[in-house]
Amino acid sequence: MAAIDLSFWLPMVATLVVASLVSGLLAGLFGIGGGAITVPVLFSAFNVLGIDPAITMHMAVGTSLALIIPTSIRSLTAHLKRDAVDKALLREWIFVVPVGAILGGFVAAWLSSEGLRAVFAVIAFVLGLQMMIGKMPFSLGSDLPGRAGRTVAGVVIGAISAIMGIGGGVLNNTFMTLYGRSLHQAVATSAGVGVLIAIPGTVPYILSGWGEAGLPPLSLGFVSLTALVVLVPLSLLVVPYGAALAHRLSRRHLQIAFGLFLLTVSARFAWSLL
């Protein structure tokens, strides 16, 4: 039996461990699944492993969405205990957001690796700027829009999130706060939105990647089970701490740091296209 090359695997596992801890903390703290962190980390890790460049981005996004399933569920449970979730909005979006996520997942599967990276770079840039700005200096209303407006918002949030492999927290936080809802309620509700996105959003990545040439061992389509084994337990471990911090700390400095990270990721993906 060939010896295990620890010089190769230890940095890989260490990177995934750090990513999982940060992802879990962000899941609770910002009401997001941490996908904006795990997608670029997984993309780099899969490249290091020598996986076909044509599928590395799809693998990163699909695996990220699968990770968001347990982290968002645990984050939602933690926020429900604090009675801060807009349950009415989640009930209304129970079909709307998944439809958007499924559509977004199939659009992403249709895109080339370069196209998917370009979309990720553009959206990460916009979200990074939004995080840097923080609370918008204007509002769109004193309460959420009517049924038609909420439906469109749910579909768009679901679709964009599935294409990027994120839980929709930043998008939903922006939507709700622009319409007069408190940031704490937006964060708590975003955890539920992540559940509605991640479960149906993962399915297109599994189906479209099934039997794809060049997949690494232990993969379900574009979802790497190996990466999930490392990522899931540690992410779940720190989610409750993030949720607790969300209700006690000012997050402005964290927002700025996360915004800078997103802008850096955007630039990194844009550079990879040159």
C-alpha positions as CSV (number, residue, x, y, z in Angstrom):
1,M,0.0,0.0,0.0
2,A,1.4,3.4,-0.9
3,A,2.3,5.7,1.9
4,I,0.1,8.7,2.6
5,D,1.7,12.0,1.5
6,L,1.2,14.0,4.7
7,S,2.9,17.0,3.2
8,F,0.1,17.2,0.7
9,W,-2.9,16.2,2.9
10,L,-2.1,18.1,6.1
11,P,-2.3,21.6,4.5
12,M,-5.4,20.6,2.7
13,V,-7.2,19.3,5.9
14,A,-5.9,22.3,7.9
15,T,-7.3,24.7,5.3
16,L,-10.7,22.9,5.4
17,V,-10.7,23.0,9.2
18,V,-10.2,26.8,9.3
19,A,-12.8,27.3,6.6
20,S,-15.4,25.1,8.5
21,L,-14.9,27.1,11.7
22,V,-15.2,30.4,10.0
23,S,-18.2,29.2,8.0
24,G,-20.0,28.0,11.1
25,L,-19.3,31.2,13.0
26,L,-20.6,33.3,10.1
27,A,-23.7,31.1,9.7
28,G,-24.8,32.1,13.2
29,L,-23.4,35.6,13.3
30,F,-24.7,36.9,10.0
31,G,-27.5,34.4,9.3
32,I,-25.6,33.0,6.3
33,G,-24.3,29.6,5.4
34,G,-20.7,30.8,5.0
35,G,-20.6,29.9,1.3
36,A,-18.8,33.1,0.4
37,I,-16.0,31.8,2.5
38,T,-16.1,28.1,1.6
39,V,-16.5,28.5,-2.2
40,P,-13.2,30.2,-2.8
41,V,-11.4,28.0,-0.3
42,L,-12.8,24.8,-1.9
43,F,-12.1,26.1,-5.4
44,S,-8.4,26.6,-4.4
45,A,-8.3,23.2,-2.6
46,F,-9.8,21.3,-5.6
47,N,-7.3,23.0,-7.9
48,V,-4.5,21.8,-5.6
49,L,-5.8,18.3,-5.8
50,G,-5.5,18.4,-9.5
51,I,-9.2,18.1,-10.3
52,D,-10.2,19.1,-13.8
53,P,-10.4,22.9,-14.0
54,A,-13.6,22.6,-16.0
55,I,-15.5,21.3,-12.9
56,T,-13.6,22.8,-9.9
57,M,-15.9,25.8,-9.6
58,H,-19.0,23.6,-9.9
59,M,-17.6,21.3,-7.3
60,A,-16.9,24.2,-4.9
61,V,-20.4,25.7,-5.3
62,G,-22.2,22.3,-5.0
63,T,-20.2,21.2,-2.0
64,S,-20.8,24.6,-0.3
65,L,-24.5,24.4,-0.8
66,A,-24.5,20.9,0.7
67,L,-22.6,22.3,3.7
68,I,-25.2,25.0,4.2
69,I,-27.9,22.5,4.8
70,P,-26.9,21.5,8.4
71,T,-25.3,24.8,9.3
72,S,-28.4,26.8,8.4
73,I,-30.7,24.3,10.1
74,R,-28.7,24.6,13.3
75,S,-28.5,28.4,13.0
76,L,-32.3,28.6,12.5
77,T,-32.9,26.5,15.6
78,A,-30.7,28.8,17.7
79,H,-32.5,31.9,16.4
80,L,-36.0,30.4,16.9
81,K,-35.2,30.0,20.6
82,R,-34.8,33.8,20.7
83,D,-38.1,34.3,18.9
84,A,-36.6,36.7,16.4
85,V,-37.5,34.9,13.2
86,D,-40.2,36.3,10.8
87,K,-42.1,33.0,10.6
88,A,-44.8,34.5,8.4
89,L,-42.3,35.4,5.7
90,L,-40.6,32.0,5.8
91,R,-44.0,30.3,5.4
92,E,-44.8,32.5,2.5
93,W,-41.4,31.7,0.9
94,I,-41.5,28.0,1.5
95,F,-42.1,27.3,-2.2
96,V,-40.9,30.6,-3.7
97,V,-37.3,30.5,-2.6
98,P,-36.8,26.8,-3.4
99,V,-38.1,27.4,-7.0
100,G,-35.5,30.2,-7.4
101,A,-32.8,28.0,-5.9
102,I,-33.6,25.1,-8.3
103,L,-33.6,27.5,-11.3
104,G,-30.3,29.0,-10.2
105,G,-28.7,25.6,-9.7
106,F,-29.5,24.5,-13.2
107,V,-28.3,27.8,-14.7
108,A,-25.0,27.3,-12.8
109,A,-24.7,23.8,-14.1
110,W,-25.2,25.1,-17.7
111,L,-22.5,27.8,-17.3
112,S,-18.9,27.0,-18.0
113,S,-16.4,27.1,-15.2
114,E,-15.2,30.5,-16.5
115,G,-18.8,31.8,-16.7
116,L,-19.6,30.6,-13.1
117,R,-16.4,32.3,-11.8
118,A,-17.4,35.5,-13.6
119,V,-20.8,35.6,-12.1
120,F,-19.4,34.8,-8.7
121,A,-16.8,37.7,-9.1
122,V,-19.5,40.2,-10.1
123,I,-21.9,39.3,-7.3
124,A,-19.2,39.1,-4.7
125,F,-18.0,42.6,-5.7
126,V,-21.5,44.0,-5.2
127,L,-22.1,42.2,-1.9
128,G,-18.6,43.3,-0.7
129,L,-19.5,46.9,-1.4
130,Q,-22.8,46.5,0.4
131,M,-21.0,45.1,3.5
132,M,-18.5,47.9,3.5
133,I,-21.3,50.5,3.3
134,G,-23.2,48.7,6.1
135,K,-26.6,50.1,6.7
136,M,-28.0,51.8,3.7
137,P,-28.5,55.6,4.0
138,F,-32.0,55.2,2.6
139,S,-35.0,52.8,2.9
140,L,-37.5,51.5,0.3
141,G,-40.4,51.5,2.7
142,S,-41.5,51.2,6.3
143,D,-42.5,47.5,5.8
144,L,-42.0,44.7,3.3
145,P,-43.6,45.1,-0.1
146,G,-46.8,43.4,-1.2
147,R,-47.2,39.8,-2.1
148,A,-45.9,40.2,-5.7
149,G,-42.8,42.1,-4.5
150,R,-42.0,39.5,-1.8
151,T,-42.5,36.7,-4.4
152,V,-40.0,38.3,-6.8
153,A,-37.6,39.0,-4.0
154,G,-37.7,35.3,-2.9
155,V,-37.1,33.9,-6.3
156,V,-34.2,36.3,-7.0
157,I,-32.6,35.6,-3.6
158,G,-32.9,31.9,-4.1
159,A,-31.6,31.9,-7.7
160,I,-28.6,34.2,-7.0
161,S,-27.7,32.3,-3.9
162,A,-27.7,28.9,-5.6
163,I,-25.5,30.2,-8.4
164,M,-23.0,31.4,-5.9
165,G,-23.3,28.6,-3.4
166,I,-24.3,30.9,-0.5
167,G,-27.1,30.8,2.0
168,G,-28.7,34.1,0.9
169,G,-28.0,35.8,4.2
170,V,-26.4,39.0,2.9
171,L,-29.1,39.3,0.2
172,N,-32.0,38.7,2.6
173,N,-30.5,41.0,5.3
174,T,-30.3,43.8,2.7
175,F,-33.9,43.2,1.5
176,M,-35.5,43.1,4.9
177,T,-33.5,46.1,6.4
178,L,-34.2,48.2,3.3
179,Y,-37.9,47.7,4.1
180,G,-37.7,48.8,7.7
181,R,-37.1,45.5,9.5
182,S,-34.6,45.3,12.3
183,L,-31.2,43.8,11.5
184,H,-31.6,41.2,14.3
185,Q,-34.8,40.0,12.8
186,A,-33.3,40.0,9.3
187,V,-30.3,37.9,10.5
188,A,-32.5,35.4,12.3
189,T,-34.9,35.0,9.3
190,S,-31.9,34.6,6.9
191,A,-31.0,31.4,8.7
192,G,-34.4,30.0,7.6
193,V,-33.9,31.3,4.1
194,G,-30.6,29.4,4.0
195,V,-32.5,26.2,4.7
196,L,-35.0,26.9,1.8
197,I,-32.1,27.6,-0.6
198,A,-29.5,24.9,0.3
199,I,-31.7,21.8,0.2
200,P,-33.3,22.2,-3.2
201,G,-30.3,24.2,-4.5
202,T,-28.0,21.2,-4.0
203,V,-30.1,18.8,-6.1
204,P,-29.2,20.4,-9.5
205,Y,-25.5,20.1,-8.7
206,I,-25.9,16.4,-7.8
207,L,-27.9,15.6,-10.9
208,S,-26.0,17.7,-13.5
209,G,-22.7,16.4,-12.2
210,W,-23.7,12.7,-12.0
211,G,-21.3,10.6,-14.0
212,E,-19.2,13.6,-15.0
213,A,-15.7,12.7,-16.1
214,G,-12.9,13.7,-13.7
215,L,-14.9,13.7,-10.5
216,P,-12.8,13.0,-7.4
217,P,-13.6,9.8,-5.4
218,L,-16.6,9.9,-3.0
219,S,-18.5,12.5,-4.9
220,L,-22.3,12.8,-5.5
221,G,-22.2,14.7,-8.8
222,F,-20.6,18.1,-8.1
223,V,-20.8,17.5,-4.3
224,S,-17.6,16.2,-2.6
225,L,-18.4,14.0,0.4
226,T,-14.8,14.0,1.5
227,A,-14.8,17.7,2.0
228,L,-18.2,17.6,3.8
229,V,-16.8,15.0,6.3
230,V,-14.3,17.7,7.4
231,L,-16.5,20.7,7.0
232,V,-19.8,19.7,8.5
233,P,-18.9,18.7,12.1
234,L,-16.7,21.7,12.9
235,S,-19.1,24.1,11.3
236,L,-22.0,22.8,13.4
237,L,-19.9,23.1,16.5
238,V,-19.4,26.9,16.3
239,V,-22.8,28.0,14.8
240,P,-24.5,28.5,18.2
241,Y,-21.6,30.8,19.3
242,G,-22.1,32.9,16.2
243,A,-25.9,33.1,16.9
244,A,-25.2,34.2,20.5
245,L,-22.8,36.9,19.4
246,A,-25.3,38.2,16.8
247,H,-27.5,39.3,19.7
248,R,-24.9,40.8,21.9
249,L,-22.2,42.5,19.8
250,S,-21.9,45.3,17.3
251,R,-20.8,43.8,14.0
252,R,-19.6,46.8,12.1
253,H,-15.9,45.8,12.2
254,L,-16.8,42.3,11.2
255,Q,-18.9,43.7,8.3
256,I,-16.0,45.7,7.1
257,A,-13.6,42.7,7.3
258,F,-16.1,40.5,5.5
259,G,-16.6,43.1,2.9
260,L,-12.9,43.4,2.3
261,F,-12.8,39.6,2.0
262,L,-15.5,39.5,-0.6
263,L,-13.8,42.2,-2.6
264,T,-10.5,40.3,-2.5
265,V,-12.3,37.1,-3.6
266,S,-14.0,39.0,-6.4
267,A,-10.6,40.3,-7.6
268,R,-9.1,36.8,-7.3
269,F,-11.7,35.2,-9.5
270,A,-11.6,38.1,-12.0
271,W,-7.8,37.6,-12.2
272,S,-8.3,33.9,-12.8
273,L,-10.3,34.7,-16.0
274,L,-7.4,36.8,-17.5
